[in-house]
Amino acid sequence: MTLNASITLYYDSFGQPENPAIVLIPGLGGHNISWSEEFCLRLAEAGYFLIRIDNRDSGLSPHFDDSPAINIPELVEHLQRGEQVSIPYSLFDMADDVLALLNQLSIEKAHIIGRSMGGIIAQIVAAKAPHRVLSLCPIMSSTGNPTLPQPESDVMQMLMTSGANPKENLQSYLNAQLSFYRRISSTACPFDEAYYRDYILQALARAYSPEGTKRQLVAVVVTGDIRSHLTAITAPTLVIHGSVDPLFPPAAGQDIADNIANASFDLIEGMGHETPPQLVPIIADKIITHLKNSYSVNL
């Protein structure tokens, strides 16, 4: 069972509030600034109002630091035995946060875009409240289907390994983070170390919450397979995925498209589990085309 209802998320915005709204949902442990300013400005200039959120337990949104400590291997064992577990929240609660924010902003309908874990949350939003979603775009995401190819083992090990505390050894922390981003990076373009170093330092200045990231990871685990919910989605859907994604292999993106009626699947050659600056114009243009096509569907 979960312990918390929806909460008030932190967000910032781009564009004019009278334009059609887009909600951008970041991934595991990610901050709203993982959606780059260049990306946001491109969509805003195309005539949209972007709402760039921090998920609960990340960035400047509320953190659940009073929650009991979680032992992930022990929790997984309980789940495998079919036992009920108490958790701070699931991705369904995180989807409720998004809907609560739309209510707070008096936005009746919005385009929903999510990356990685945020793409799973986006799918749940579209399934729970189809009348609120103008279009859906999960990027480098999954349905949680247990039969899909698994993430590459070294990537999961890097994801699960607790690195140095940046308050004690900033350089060691930076090196580990950069190694992870380099491992999941795209082969279509050179790795932009300066860009990711800047992001890591900006994120650190906003909030450092390894336990929050762990709680989000637990939320992904306990949410599990969402395919049974996806039949409720009516929004025009574009699934964007990378051909060299080592965390969610391309089959994960195809599985989303296969389980949502009339969804389109767009595989970007050489894209990993990230959206590097060099690919931002390509991704943004694909999304803008999708949004404009969605407008005609929603007339």
Helices and strands as residue ranges (DSSP letters): E 11-14, E 21-25, G 32-34, H 37-45, E 49-53, H 72-80, H 91-104, E 110-115, H 117-128, G 130-132, E 133-139, H 153-160, H 170-183, H 193-206, H 210-223, G 227-232, E 238-242, H 250-259, E 264-268, G 277-279, H 280-298
